[in-house]
Amino acid sequence: MSSAVAGQQKILEQLQLEASVPRKNVSECVADMMKFIDENLPNDCLVNGIPNKKNNPFQEKSGCDIL
């Protein structure tokens, strides 16, 4: 029985911790995200591609070998 009480106590402490976390409005978070995306857009290789093909970590190293 005491293990059940201890488990519930841990859950209560976790919920109290989560309730004390400061919150921000979604509109503020979205504005921050949009600002970050706009600032880092020139360096985004998923949007602009990789300028130097030799430095592309996703390029296949060799062709297909058929045995």
N, CA, C and O atoms as CSV, one atom per row, in Angstrom:
chain,resi,resn,atom,element,x,y,z
A,1,MET,N,N,0.829,-1.193,0.000
A,1,MET,CA,C,0.000,0.000,0.000
A,1,MET,C,C,0.872,1.255,0.000
A,1,MET,O,O,0.522,2.241,-0.650
A,2,SER,N,N,1.988,1.241,0.707
A,2,SER,CA,C,2.833,2.422,0.772
A,2,SER,C,C,3.493,2.716,-0.571
A,2,SER,O,O,3.784,3.871,-0.881
A,3,SER,N,N,3.734,1.664,-1.379
A,3,SER,CA,C,4.302,1.904,-2.703
A,3,SER,C,C,3.305,2.624,-3.601
A,3,SER,O,O,3.707,3.431,-4.440
A,4,ALA,N,N,2.018,2.349,-3.442
A,4,ALA,CA,C,0.991,3.041,-4.212
A,4,ALA,C,C,0.928,4.514,-3.796
A,4,ALA,O,O,0.763,5.397,-4.637
A,5,VAL,N,N,1.059,4.763,-2.505
A,5,VAL,CA,C,1.043,6.135,-2.005
A,5,VAL,C,C,2.283,6.877,-2.506
A,5,VAL,O,O,2.194,8.039,-2.902
A,6,ALA,N,N,3.434,6.209,-2.490
A,6,ALA,CA,C,4.671,6.833,-2.966
A,6,ALA,C,C,4.570,7.148,-4.456
A,6,ALA,O,O,5.039,8.194,-4.903
A,7,GLY,N,N,3.963,6.250,-5.222
A,7,GLY,CA,C,3.774,6.488,-6.654
A,7,GLY,C,C,2.873,7.673,-6.913
A,7,GLY,O,O,3.150,8.494,-7.788
A,8,GLN,N,N,1.801,7.765,-6.157
A,8,GLN,CA,C,0.880,8.894,-6.298
A,8,GLN,C,C,1.557,10.201,-5.875
A,8,GLN,O,O,1.299,11.256,-6.455
A,9,GLN,N,N,2.426,10.124,-4.859
A,9,GLN,CA,C,3.148,11.310,-4.405
A,9,GLN,C,C,4.086,11.807,-5.500
A,9,GLN,O,O,4.198,13.014,-5.714
A,10,LYS,N,N,4.766,10.883,-6.200
A,10,LYS,CA,C,5.648,11.271,-7.303
A,10,LYS,C,C,4.858,11.920,-8.425
A,10,LYS,O,O,5.296,12.914,-9.004
A,11,ILE,N,N,3.695,11.360,-8.733
A,11,ILE,CA,C,2.841,11.927,-9.776
A,11,ILE,C,C,2.394,13.328,-9.379
A,11,ILE,O,O,2.392,14.238,-10.209
A,12,LEU,N,N,2.019,13.505,-8.126
A,12,LEU,CA,C,1.581,14.812,-7.632
A,12,LEU,C,C,2.712,15.829,-7.741
A,12,LEU,O,O,2.484,16.958,-8.177
A,13,GLU,N,N,3.929,15.445,-7.349
A,13,GLU,CA,C,5.068,16.354,-7.436
A,13,GLU,C,C,5.356,16.746,-8.882
A,13,GLU,O,O,5.664,17.903,-9.166
A,14,GLN,N,N,5.256,15.784,-9.789
A,14,GLN,CA,C,5.487,16.073,-11.206
A,14,GLN,C,C,4.437,17.038,-11.743
A,14,GLN,O,O,4.769,17.974,-12.471
A,15,LEU,N,N,3.180,16.815,-11.391
A,15,LEU,CA,C,2.111,17.709,-11.852
A,15,LEU,C,C,2.276,19.119,-11.285
A,15,LEU,O,O,2.011,20.102,-11.977
A,16,GLN,N,N,2.714,19.220,-10.027
A,16,GLN,CA,C,2.940,20.536,-9.439
A,16,GLN,C,C,4.094,21.242,-10.145
A,16,GLN,O,O,4.041,22.450,-10.376
A,17,LEU,N,N,5.129,20.492,-10.484
A,17,LEU,CA,C,6.262,21.067,-11.205
A,17,LEU,C,C,5.821,21.570,-12.581
A,17,LEU,O,O,6.191,22.673,-12.985
A,18,GLU,N,N,5.042,20.777,-13.293
A,18,GLU,CA,C,4.564,21.177,-14.614
A,18,GLU,C,C,3.636,22.389,-14.530
A,18,GLU,O,O,3.647,23.242,-15.417
A,19,ALA,N,N,2.839,22.466,-13.471
A,19,ALA,CA,C,1.916,23.596,-13.321
A,19,ALA,C,C,2.667,24.892,-13.024
A,19,ALA,O,O,2.157,25.977,-13.301
A,20,SER,N,N,3.864,24.792,-12.466
A,20,SER,CA,C,4.607,26.000,-12.109
A,20,SER,C,C,5.455,26.538,-13.266
A,20,SER,O,O,6.065,27.600,-13.136
A,21,VAL,N,N,5.500,25.830,-14.382
A,21,VAL,CA,C,6.283,26.283,-15.535
A,21,VAL,C,C,5.605,27.510,-16.139
A,21,VAL,O,O,4.403,27.483,-16.401
A,22,PRO,N,N,6.368,28.595,-16.364
A,22,PRO,CA,C,5.741,29.788,-16.957
A,22,PRO,C,C,5.272,29.517,-18.388
A,22,PRO,O,O,5.948,28.823,-19.147
A,23,ARG,N,N,4.155,30.048,-18.737
A,23,ARG,CA,C,3.550,29.830,-20.049
A,23,ARG,C,C,3.703,31.072,-20.912
A,23,ARG,O,O,3.819,32.185,-20.399
A,24,LYS,N,N,3.701,30.875,-22.235
A,24,LYS,CA,C,3.698,31.978,-23.191
A,24,LYS,C,C,2.504,31.786,-24.124
A,24,LYS,O,O,2.046,30.666,-24.353
A,25,ASN,N,N,2.021,32.888,-24.648
A,25,ASN,CA,C,0.925,32.813,-25.614
A,25,ASN,C,C,1.430,32.195,-26.913
A,25,ASN,O,O,2.587,32.380,-27.291
A,26,VAL,N,N,0.561,31.466,-27.586
A,26,VAL,CA,C,0.918,30.829,-28.852
A,26,VAL,C,C,1.333,31.880,-29.872
A,26,VAL,O,O,2.259,31.651,-30.651
A,27,SER,N,N,0.666,33.023,-29.879
A,27,SER,CA,C,1.000,34.070,-30.849
A,27,SER,C,C,2.431,34.562,-30.659
A,27,SER,O,O,3.108,34.867,-31.640
A,28,GLU,N,N,2.903,34.644,-29.418
A,28,GLU,CA,C,4.284,35.053,-29.160
A,28,GLU,C,C,5.263,33.990,-29.654
A,28,GLU,O,O,6.285,34.315,-30.259
A,29,CYS,N,N,4.951,32.725,-29.395
A,29,CYS,CA,C,5.830,31.628,-29.814
A,29,CYS,C,C,5.914,31.552,-31.332
A,29,CYS,O,O,6.994,31.339,-31.884
A,30,VAL,N,N,4.793,31.721,-32.005
A,30,VAL,CA,C,4.779,31.657,-33.467
A,30,VAL,C,C,5.582,32.817,-34.048
A,30,VAL,O,O,6.318,32.638,-35.019
A,31,ALA,N,N,5.446,33.991,-33.465
A,31,ALA,CA,C,6.218,35.141,-33.936
A,31,ALA,C,C,7.714,34.898,-33.765
A,31,ALA,O,O,8.504,35.234,-34.646
A,32,ASP,N,N,8.105,34.312,-32.629
A,32,ASP,CA,C,9.516,33.983,-32.402
A,32,ASP,C,C,10.015,32.954,-33.413
A,32,ASP,O,O,11.129,33.073,-33.923
A,33,MET,N,N,9.195,31.948,-33.703
A,33,MET,CA,C,9.571,30.920,-34.672
A,33,MET,C,C,9.726,31.508,-36.069
A,33,MET,O,O,10.678,31.181,-36.777
A,34,MET,N,N,8.806,32.367,-36.469
A,34,MET,CA,C,8.879,32.989,-37.789
A,34,MET,C,C,10.118,33.867,-37.910
A,34,MET,O,O,10.764,33.885,-38.958
A,35,LYS,N,N,10.457,34.594,-36.850
A,35,LYS,CA,C,11.653,35.434,-36.850
A,35,LYS,C,C,12.903,34.568,-36.995
A,35,LYS,O,O,13.806,34.904,-37.761
A,36,PHE,N,N,12.960,33.457,-36.264
A,36,PHE,CA,C,14.103,32.547,-36.340
A,36,PHE,C,C,14.242,31.956,-37.739
A,36,PHE,O,O,15.349,31.874,-38.271
A,37,ILE,N,N,13.137,31.549,-38.331
A,37,ILE,CA,C,13.161,30.957,-39.672
A,37,ILE,C,C,13.634,31.989,-40.695
A,37,ILE,O,O,14.465,31.679,-41.549
A,38,ASP,N,N,13.116,33.201,-40.616
A,38,ASP,CA,C,13.525,34.249,-41.560
A,38,ASP,C,C,15.011,34.588,-41.430
A,38,ASP,O,O,15.684,34.829,-42.432
A,39,GLU,N,N,15.521,34.606,-40.195
A,39,GLU,CA,C,16.927,34.935,-39.982
A,39,GLU,C,C,17.860,33.844,-40.509
A,39,GLU,O,O,18.958,34.141,-40.978
A,40,ASN,N,N,17.427,32.584,-40.433
A,40,ASN,CA,C,18.289,31.465,-40.803
A,40,ASN,C,C,17.981,30.879,-42.173
A,40,ASN,O,O,18.557,29.858,-42.551
A,41,LEU,N,N,17.090,31.502,-42.915
A,41,LEU,CA,C,16.705,30.998,-44.229
A,41,LEU,C,C,17.869,30.917,-45.217
A,41,LEU,O,O,17.955,29.933,-45.952
A,42,PRO,N,N,18.768,31.903,-45.270
A,42,PRO,CA,C,19.872,31.806,-46.242
A,42,PRO,C,C,20.806,30.626,-45.987
A,42,PRO,O,O,21.459,30.158,-46.921
A,43,ASN,N,N,20.890,30.135,-44.763
A,43,ASN,CA,C,21.797,29.043,-44.422
A,43,ASN,C,C,21.116,27.681,-44.411
A,43,ASN,O,O,21.757,26.681,-44.087
A,44,ASP,N,N,19.849,27.618,-44.753
A,44,ASP,CA,C,19.089,26.369,-44.674
A,44,ASP,C,C,19.322,25.540,-45.934
A,44,ASP,O,O,18.860,25.907,-47.014
A,45,CYS,N,N,20.037,24.425,-45.799
A,45,CYS,CA,C,20.338,23.608,-46.973
A,45,CYS,C,C,19.120,22.828,-47.469
A,45,CYS,O,O,19.119,22.375,-48.614
A,46,LEU,N,N,18.086,22.657,-46.647
A,46,LEU,CA,C,16.884,21.974,-47.116
A,46,LEU,C,C,16.074,22.866,-48.054
A,46,LEU,O,O,15.350,22.367,-48.915
A,47,VAL,N,N,16.195,24.180,-47.888
A,47,VAL,CA,C,15.485,25.124,-48.743
A,47,VAL,C,C,16.327,25.487,-49.958
A,47,VAL,O,O,15.831,25.489,-51.085
A,48,ASN,N,N,17.596,25.793,-49.732
A,48,ASN,CA,C,18.461,26.311,-50.787
A,48,ASN,C,C,19.317,25.248,-51.461
A,48,ASN,O,O,19.941,25.524,-52.486
A,49,GLY,N,N,19.360,24.067,-50.923
A,49,GLY,CA,C,20.219,23.034,-51.472
A,49,GLY,C,C,21.639,23.179,-50.942
A,49,GLY,O,O,21.967,24.162,-50.279
A,50,ILE,N,N,22.460,22.210,-51.235
A,50,ILE,CA,C,23.848,22.230,-50.788
A,50,ILE,C,C,24.679,22.817,-51.911
A,50,ILE,O,O,24.697,22.272,-53.014
A,51,PRO,N,N,25.379,23.938,-51.648
A,51,PRO,CA,C,26.078,24.629,-52.729
A,51,PRO,C,C,27.236,23.833,-53.325
A,51,PRO,O,O,27.460,23.902,-54.534
A,52,ASN,N,N,27.959,23.099,-52.534
A,52,ASN,CA,C,29.097,22.346,-53.018
A,52,ASN,C,C,28.751,20.850,-52.973
A,52,ASN,O,O,28.575,20.289,-51.892
A,53,LYS,N,N,28.656,20.225,-54.111
A,53,LYS,CA,C,28.242,18.817,-54.171
A,53,LYS,C,C,29.239,17.883,-53.488
A,53,LYS,O,O,28.861,16.804,-53.031
A,54,LYS,N,N,30.511,18.285,-53.414
A,54,LYS,CA,C,31.520,17.446,-52.760
A,54,LYS,C,C,31.304,17.377,-51.252
A,54,LYS,O,O,31.671,16.389,-50.617
A,55,ASN,N,N,30.718,18.410,-50.682
A,55,ASN,CA,C,30.495,18.457,-49.237
A,55,ASN,C,C,29.117,17.949,-48.833
A,55,ASN,O,O,28.714,18.106,-47.680
A,56,ASN,N,N,28.403,17.353,-49.753
A,56,ASN,CA,C,27.065,16.852,-49.486
A,56,ASN,C,C,27.154,15.534,-48.714
A,56,ASN,O,O,27.597,14.532,-49.275
A,57,PRO,N,N,26.747,15.509,-47.444
A,57,PRO,CA,C,26.833,14.272,-46.669
A,57,PRO,C,C,25.790,13.238,-47.093
A,57,PRO,O,O,25.886,12.076,-46.698
A,58,PHE,N,N,24.804,13.634,-47.884
A,58,PHE,CA,C,23.750,12.726,-48.292
A,58,PHE,C,C,23.985,12.136,-49.683
A,58,PHE,O,O,23.206,11.301,-50.142
A,59,GLN,N,N,25.038,12.559,-50.342
A,59,GLN,CA,C,25.380,12.058,-51.673
A,59,GLN,C,C,25.837,10.608,-51.561
A,59,GLN,O,O,26.607,10.260,-50.666
A,60,GLU,N,N,25.364,9.772,-52.467
A,60,GLU,CA,C,25.827,8.379,-52.483
A,60,GLU,C,C,27.294,8.347,-52.879
A,60,GLU,O,O,27.718,9.048,-53.797
A,61,LYS,N,N,28.056,7.529,-52.178
A,61,LYS,CA,C,29.496,7.491,-52.386
A,61,LYS,C,C,29.871,6.747,-53.672
A,61,LYS,O,O,30.850,7.098,-54.330
A,62,SER,N,N,29.108,5.741,-54.022
A,62,SER,CA,C,29.402,5.000,-55.249
A,62,SER,C,C,28.103,4.578,-55.895
A,62,SER,O,O,27.032,4.657,-55.294
A,63,GLY,N,N,28.215,4.130,-57.123
A,63,GLY,CA,C,27.031,3.679,-57.849
A,63,GLY,C,C,26.597,2.293,-57.402
A,63,GLY,O,O,27.150,1.724,-56.461
A,64,CYS,N,N,25.629,1.779,-58.073
A,64,CYS,CA,C,25.070,0.464,-57.751
A,64,CYS,C,C,25.956,-0.610,-58.388
A,64,CYS,O,O,26.289,-0.518,-59.569
A,65,ASP,N,N,26.328,-1.597,-57.633
A,65,ASP,CA,C,27.119,-2.719,-58.135
A,65,ASP,C,C,26.210,-3.937,-58.292
A,65,ASP,O,O,25.532,-4.347,-57.350
A,66,ILE,N,N,26.207,-4.493,-59.470
A,66,ILE,CA,C,25.429,-5.704,-59.714
A,66,ILE,C,C,26.403,-6.875,-59.785
A,66,ILE,O,O,27.335,-6.862,-60.589
A,67,LEU,N,N,26.195,-7.857,-58.970
A,67,LEU,CA,C,27.093,-9.018,-58.945
A,67,LEU,C,C,26.631,-10.090,-59.893
A,67,LEU,O,O,27.269,-11.137,-59.999
